[in-house]
Amino acid sequence: MANDTSARPIKIDTAMGSGAALGRPIQVVKVYWFNPTTLNHTFSIVDPTSSKVLLEGRAEVANQSQVFELPQPMKWRDFKVSTLQSGILYIYTK
């Protein structure tokens, strides 16, 4: 499979070497981590310019999906999934 930044929701199944280069800012409302396969696997989403961590997570249970609801939408100008040890990230935008 391949990352799909044009889909809604955005679908990421592999770590990225560079930013998503969406060409526009996005308003992220939640991230759904589908089926992280192993306890303590992690993901990290960063700003590719500043390396600031935008969102990160750790699998609390193997083979159990997790939802990261944001209390308010986060504006991302660009993003890079620097770590994704297993599973698929679905990034929901407004």
Buried (B, 14 or more C-beta within 10 A) or exposed (E): EEBEBEEEBBBBBEBBEEBBEBEEEBEBBBBBBBEBEEEEBEBBBBBBEEEEEBBEBBBEEEEEBBEBEEEEBBEBEBBBBBBBBBBBBBBBBE
